[in-house]
């Protein structure tokens, strides 16, 4: 952020950006077209002035380059090539070479990420910790350049719902530049990031696992070893990672383009077939070899360079990925048997025969044909007839069976292998999509990963290379139209006096290839629709006649082979015409399709349904659907998807043609840099404004900085008209001035590289100015948030105080009510106790009086006579056994106090009789119903008869385990001088 804030000049004078390629300031297109034609003398004079000026500027440019390259030790520190000054192919190449030598393989180039292939594994660069670090970083752009920065930027655009929300990551480059590895890293990153949430963890993990496992299967069946790459994609694919509203991965889909199925039956020198065949041959077990009819010592004609071992030759990994995708054991067995049949079919050779006889097979070829029929589960005789005899039809009637020549038999054999493999590949893609694709209602956005074959130029180039290079031309045009061309034209339309940076526009090359009706593809389709034999020389003559005036088209006059040369954006490529029409027609004999429909293999039956054969036959009779037409339609649909998304470009560079680790070839790299327009991209990114925001959107986002809101009439119209948006210019300028006034860095008025410019309807910003705006916006939002928090806390505290006061009042009322209720219960209980006490006191008084009367009568009787004999009736009513009397003494009518004090030692034995005295004793003493000895010592009887109400003259000792009375002392023996509790009531003073 240091030294990025500049002085803002809001005048009518527009911003000027110098073209640093030649040092001159070019004029706009409109300006060049306007004006009068000057005189010849003035023209010559001006030319000389311009020439001299260019010489001086070139000299100064060379001096700047030399000054820049003096300190080579710091060249590897340039993370972004827009910081290089001056920007020339030499300085850019030197920076990339220095970074590559320092083992730094990613470099920013404006809006593009440049990735150099190290040609060796670097596991620590793509670990899970690195993924989490870039994903959790507040500003991933502050980190070192990495492919994860591009991935995270696209993911955050989806999270922020930045229009257009859907994202596309375009990975381009030559064959062997590392596009497949880059796409693999991107898929792993998104699978890891989308699985970081715990919501629906099982579903996310299942989709993540299947998305990652689709890679080994697709690469095994669609990649091969070529001269330029050991793992070259022989098909194009566009993977859509489907995200729901929470940005979780809920599904994925794969779209494929133009599988190079001719590789099944033909491999160029030093190249190999698809990886899956070598995996079967090297990784199969003994049991699998028996099932597939593949003994160890057998050689296959369609598997050249089998002794070359690659990292991709791993059958176990492919099989595990197929299991994870849901392909069961039976399906896997059927797939591998079909693949084994293709290898056996490649060993079948045909011998010459007369025109009236079909070609014969030798004994070895018959064995291979038998194995093929066994694996395909078709009759061997019918298979041989389909390969050697063709059916001629006239209308709906079969005219005759014509034997095929040796070359025709080979073509039919190759056609059978190619159509089986192509249908199997399409079935795999469909199965993968069904296993991991989500319903349309479950996902709302997607991130697309485009991995297509790189630009190719071999010794022999045919229809496959033409289609591949045509696709790369379309992608290059998309990059040019989206960034180089559209951005500069928008500067002029918005009033910026922009000096146009020259770039290589490939529109003329595309017009040559896809133009109608005189393009190469149109003429090729027209030639294939003619009902005549293909003639390469005749087609070459027609191309010269129709396209001789195109500067992109040329021919080698010394070549004897029919060909044509196209000047692509990445270089000139010579295409061989021989065999191009046959490949474009791609005919499949109907008898071969009928034979495959009769197969007992369930997989083959599903691949070749009867409806497909009928549709194919009807199309063959009415209109030929060529390979070029299908590829062009699929490519147009792909470009339509790309135009509706936000693209992110990654340019993969191949440092050397031999795929040697950490080897940097300048010639190889500079060619690729010039071909893909990296230098022009750096120029525009460094001199221009990569961020363009309409006035209405700018005010909606940054209006809070100056407390400015969007006018209602414009807001209701969703942005308003261009004239209404232009009226917002002064308001936008006020916001920008307020932001720049708060900046602390010094301004330099002489610096023309302004950070911001206000156009007619848009604001053009650099990344530095955008950071300033976002920083000021965050600061204002923080202040507003702090104010809201203060108000909210004050409101919460007031509400808390009110609730506390209310709760206190409620508690006081409740406590008062509880106390009043308890006091009422106490008064009621006290009244009951008082009533009971008075009643009991009256009863005790009456009882004491009665006892005193009886005691006097008893003393008189004892004095007058001796003890009478015991009456049996008295024994039944109750008795007290005294220790001094051998027989029980009747105590009926005795006072209780006298009975207890009649002897020093008393043994009390109670019976069920004697209801009055027993109840009286039990109610008074509460003696338990068990036998025991109770010792009473008193001198009350010796001193005379006394009332129970009279105060005792001596001590009364009761030896009990527990108090017999409810309110008696628990330990009466410890206090010998007094009586407490209920005894005090019984023995109180009269």
Number of C-alpha atoms within 10 A of each C-alpha: 10 8 11 17 22 22 20 18 17 15 9 10 10 16 21 16 22 19 19 17 18 14 16 15 16 18 12 15 12 9 9 9 8 8 8 6 7 8 8 9 9 10 12 11 11 12 12 12 12 13 12 12 14 15 13 13 16 16 12 13 20 14 12 15 18 12 12 16 16 11 9 11 9 13 20 19 12 17 20 21 25 22 14 18 16 20 22 20 16 13 19 24 17 17 24 27 23 20 21 22 14 12 14 20 19 23 24 21 24 20 19 18 24 26 28 25 26 23 18 10 9 10 7 9 11 16 12 13 11 13 19 15 13 20 21 11 12 9 11 18 15 10 12 15 20 21 21 22 20 20 22 22 17 23 23 14 16 22 14 10 12 13 12 13 21 25 28 25 24 22 24 26 27 22 27 30 27 26 28 23 14 21 20 16 18 19 21 19 23 22 22 20 21 20 23 14 13 9 11 11 13 11 14 22 18 17 23 24 18 24 28 18 20 21 16 21 22 20 21 23 23 23 26 22 23 20 17 20 19 19 23 24 28 26 20 20 20 19 21 21 26 25 23 17 12 13 20 22 26 24 28 25 20 20 15 17 20 22 20 21 22 18 17 23 22 17 17 14 10 10 19 25 26 26 23 23 24 25 19 21 21 15 15 18 11 12 9 16 16 11 14 24 19 21 12 11 6 9 15 15 13 22 22 18 14 16 9 10 10 14 7 20 20 19 21 13 16 23 16 15 20 22 15 18 24 14 18 11 12 10 14 15 16 18 17 18 21 24 23 23 26 25 23 27 25 23 19 20 19 21 13 13 14 10 11 10 14 23 23 16 17 11 9 12 18 18 15 20 24 22 21 29 21 16 24 24 19 19 16 17 11 14 19 20 17 24 25 24 20 21 15 12 11 8 8 6 8 10 11 11 12 15 22 25 21 18 12 16 23 19 15 22 23 19 22 21 22 21 20 20 20 19 15 20 18 14 15 19 19 15 15 24 20 14 20 23 20 20 10 10 7 13 20 14 19 23 24 26 23 22 24 28 28 25 22 19 19 13 9 11 17 17 21 22 21 24 20 22 21 20 24 23 21 18 19 22 21 17 20 21 14 14 17 24 18 12 19 19 15 15 22 17 14 17 17 22 17 24 22 21 20 14 15 15 16 18 16 14 22 19 15 20 22 16 15 12 11 16 18 20 21 17 20 20 20 13 20 21 15 10 7 8 10 16 15 18 14 11 19 18 11 14 19 15 10 14 16 13 10 14 12 19 19 18 16 12 8 6 8 7 14 18 22 17 15 20 17 20 22 23 13 14 20 21 23 20 20 19 13 21 22 14 17 21 19 16 16 17 17 16 18 21 21 16 15 22 20 16 18 14 18 13 19 21 14 14 17 20 15 15 9 12 18 14 10 18 14 12 12 15 9 8 9 20 18 21 18 21 15 13 16 19 11 16 20 14 11 16 15 11 14 20 13 14 18 19 22 19 16 23 25 26 27 26 29 22 17 13 19 13 13 17 18 21 13 15 11 14 20 17 13 21 20 16 17 21 20 22 23 22 22 24 25 23 20 22 21 25 22 16 15 20 14 18 26 25 16 17 21 13 15 21 19 16 20 17 9 15 15 19 14 9 11 15 14 10 9 11 17 15 11 13 10 16 17 18 13 20 18 12 17 22 17 15 20 23 15 15 20 20 11 10 14 10 15 12 15 14 12 9 9 14 19 24 20 26 25 28 22 19 23 25 22 22 21 22 15 17 23 15 15 20 21 15 13 20 19 14 13 17 14 12 12 13 12 12 12 12 12 12 12 12 12 12 12 12 12 12 12 12 12 12 12 12 12 12 12 12 12 12 12 12 12 12 12 12 12 12 12 12 11 12 12 12 12 12 11 12 12 12 12 12 12 12 12 12 12 12 11 12 14 12 11 15 13 11 14 18 14 14 20 19 14 14 19 13 12 14 12 10 11 11 9 8 8 8 10 9 9 12 10 9 10 16 18 14 18 22 22 20 17 20 15 12 9 8 13 17 19 21 20 18 16 19 24 20 19 20 16 21 20 19 20 15 17 20 17 17 15 18 15 10 15 18 13 12 20 17 14 12 14 14 12 15 15 14 15 9 9 7 11 12 12 14 17 18 18 20 16 20 16 10 9 10 15 17 21 23 18 13 15 16 10 11 15 19 16 15 14 16 8 12 17 18 16 12 11 17 18 15 13 20 15 9 11 10 10 12 20 13 14 15 16 13 12 16 16 14 11 8
